[in-house]
Amino acid sequence: MVSLRNLSFRQMAAVIAAVGTLFWLYTFYAIDHVPLGDGSGFQWLAVFPLGGIFAIFFLPAWLLVAIGRWPRLTIALGIAGLIAFAVVWMQLLAEFPKK
């Protein structure tokens, strides 16, 4: 069993980037299952800010993990991305129509 103490900074950065990537992929599923509301499909506009967060924070994090450079910066980038996802997602949940 691997504990958090035994993880290197690079491994921790990879785990954080993986969590952010998996959440980003989950948002497509969640948006697809939002009640239709007025049937206009405007809920899909939420993909753009979420995709922007992924592109700004997690693509560079994956690149830095892959080349093994600046793991502490990569962790900071990933945590900032997770915070940005949380803020935007909470706002989107308040805007989506309820069942």
VMD Tcl script that draws the C-alpha trace (Angstrom):
set ca {
  {0.00 0.00 0.00}
  {1.34 3.40 -0.94}
  {0.92 6.17 1.60}
  {0.95 9.88 0.85}
  {4.23 10.25 2.71}
  {5.98 7.94 0.27}
  {4.80 9.78 -2.84}
  {7.28 12.01 -4.58}
  {6.28 15.52 -5.64}
  {6.10 14.30 -9.25}
  {3.71 11.49 -8.30}
  {1.57 13.86 -6.26}
  {1.44 16.25 -9.22}
  {0.36 13.38 -11.48}
  {-2.39 12.37 -9.04}
  {-3.69 15.95 -8.82}
  {-3.61 16.30 -12.62}
  {-5.44 12.98 -12.96}
  {-8.14 14.08 -10.49}
  {-8.64 17.32 -12.42}
  {-8.79 15.49 -15.74}
  {-11.28 12.95 -14.44}
  {-13.47 15.71 -13.02}
  {-13.36 17.55 -16.35}
  {-14.47 14.38 -18.14}
  {-17.23 13.86 -15.54}
  {-18.61 17.33 -16.27}
  {-19.55 16.21 -19.79}
  {-21.58 13.36 -18.31}
  {-23.17 15.63 -15.72}
  {-24.08 18.32 -18.27}
  {-25.59 15.67 -20.53}
  {-27.88 14.60 -17.69}
  {-29.11 18.09 -16.77}
  {-32.91 18.39 -17.17}
  {-33.74 20.05 -20.47}
  {-35.30 23.22 -19.09}
  {-36.53 25.14 -22.15}
  {-34.94 22.68 -24.59}
  {-32.50 25.22 -26.05}
  {-29.35 23.29 -25.14}
  {-27.70 26.32 -23.56}
  {-26.43 24.14 -20.72}
  {-23.70 22.99 -23.12}
  {-22.17 26.47 -23.02}
  {-20.78 25.43 -19.64}
  {-18.25 23.30 -21.53}
  {-16.30 26.42 -22.55}
  {-15.24 27.76 -19.13}
  {-14.59 24.22 -17.89}
  {-12.50 23.50 -20.96}
  {-10.64 26.75 -20.45}
  {-9.78 25.77 -16.89}
  {-8.57 22.40 -18.12}
  {-6.44 24.00 -20.85}
  {-4.94 26.67 -18.58}
  {-4.18 24.53 -15.53}
  {-4.15 20.82 -16.35}
  {-2.60 20.59 -19.82}
  {0.52 22.43 -18.61}
  {0.50 20.27 -15.47}
  {0.47 17.09 -17.56}
  {3.28 18.47 -19.73}
  {5.39 19.31 -16.68}
  {4.71 15.89 -15.14}
  {5.70 14.21 -18.41}
  {9.02 16.02 -18.68}
  {9.65 15.84 -14.93}
  {10.26 19.56 -14.41}
  {9.11 21.82 -11.58}
  {6.95 19.35 -9.65}
  {6.10 21.83 -6.89}
  {4.88 24.37 -9.44}
  {2.89 21.57 -11.07}
  {1.22 20.75 -7.75}
  {0.37 24.43 -7.23}
  {-1.02 24.64 -10.77}
  {-3.16 21.55 -10.19}
  {-4.51 22.77 -6.87}
  {-5.34 26.16 -8.39}
  {-7.13 24.33 -11.19}
  {-9.13 22.23 -8.74}
  {-10.16 25.38 -6.88}
  {-11.19 27.04 -10.15}
  {-13.20 23.95 -11.09}
  {-14.95 24.01 -7.71}
  {-15.87 27.70 -7.98}
  {-17.17 27.44 -11.55}
  {-18.96 24.13 -10.95}
  {-20.78 25.45 -7.87}
  {-21.96 28.42 -9.92}
  {-23.08 26.18 -12.75}
  {-25.00 23.88 -10.40}
  {-26.90 26.92 -9.15}
  {-27.76 27.90 -12.74}
  {-28.79 24.50 -14.11}
  {-32.52 23.77 -14.05}
  {-33.64 21.51 -11.22}
  {-35.57 18.31 -11.74}
}
mol new
graphics top color blue
foreach p $ca { graphics top sphere $p radius 0.5 }
foreach p [lrange $ca 0 end-1] q [lrange $ca 1 end] { graphics top cylinder $p $q radius 0.2 }
display resetview
